């Protein structure tokens, strides 16, 4: 039984606790010349739900990224203001 299930945490709290714990373990890595950074150093991410909980969730929902945090947080406003071509050159 998972700690999340034992503690009867809501989905939002499970994700919050998991993300907080993962970020505490990450080691900042910025390679020379990088403009988009955050190389993942923690490779083992615990499941937020038991297999039985996932079965219930999947009956009515599609879960993007298996429920994990996505790695990309684009600044759409900047891209729209400056144009996709400029953004691609910048990257």
C-alpha positions in Angstrom: 0.0 0.0 0.0 1.3 3.4 -0.9 1.9 6.2 1.6 -0.4 8.4 -0.4 -3.2 5.9 -0.1 -2.5 5.2 3.6 -2.7 9.0 4.4 -5.9 9.3 2.3 -4.4 12.3 0.4 -6.5 14.0 -2.3 -5.1 13.9 -5.9 -3.9 17.5 -5.6 -2.1 16.9 -2.3 -0.5 13.7 -3.7 0.9 15.5 -6.6 2.0 18.4 -4.4 3.8 16.2 -1.9 5.4 14.2 -4.6 6.6 17.2 -6.6 7.9 18.9 -3.4 9.9 15.7 -2.5 11.3 15.3 -6.0 12.3 19.0 -6.3 14.2 18.7 -2.9 16.2 15.9 -4.4 17.0 17.5 -7.7 20.6 18.7 -8.4 20.7 21.8 -10.6 22.5 21.1 -13.9 23.0 23.9 -16.4 25.2 23.1 -19.3 27.3 25.8 -21.0 25.2 27.7 -23.6 21.9 26.3 -22.5 18.9 28.6 -22.7 16.3 26.0 -21.8 17.5 24.3 -18.6 16.6 21.7 -16.0 18.2 18.4 -16.7 16.4 15.9 -14.6 18.6 14.2 -12.0 16.0 12.2 -10.2 15.0 9.3 -12.3 12.7 7.3 -10.0 9.3 8.9 -9.6 6.9 7.2 -7.3 3.4 6.3 -8.5 0.7 8.5 -7.0 -2.0 5.8 -7.2 -2.2 2.1 -6.6 -3.1 -0.1 -9.6 -6.6 -0.4 -8.2 -7.0 3.4 -7.9 -5.7 3.8 -11.5 -8.3 1.3 -12.8 -11.0 3.4 -11.2 -9.6 6.7 -12.5 -9.2 5.3 -16.1 -12.8 4.2 -16.3 -13.9 7.9 -16.8 -10.7 9.8 -17.5 -7.6 10.0 -19.7 -4.5 11.0 -17.7 -1.9 12.9 -19.6 1.8 12.2 -18.8 0.7 9.3 -16.5 -0.2 12.0 -14.0 3.4 13.4 -13.7 4.4 17.0 -14.1 5.3 17.8 -17.7 8.8 19.1 -18.4 7.9 22.0 -20.7 6.4 25.3 -19.4 6.5 27.6 -22.5 6.0 31.3 -22.3 3.3 31.6 -25.0 2.9 35.4 -24.5 6.6 35.9 -25.3 6.4 33.7 -28.4 3.2 35.4 -29.7 4.7 38.8 -29.1 8.1 38.0 -30.8 6.9 35.4 -33.4 7.6 31.7 -33.8 10.5 32.3 -36.2 12.3 34.5 -33.7 11.7 32.0 -30.9 13.1 29.2 -33.1 16.2 31.2 -33.8 16.6 32.0 -30.2 16.3 28.3 -29.2 
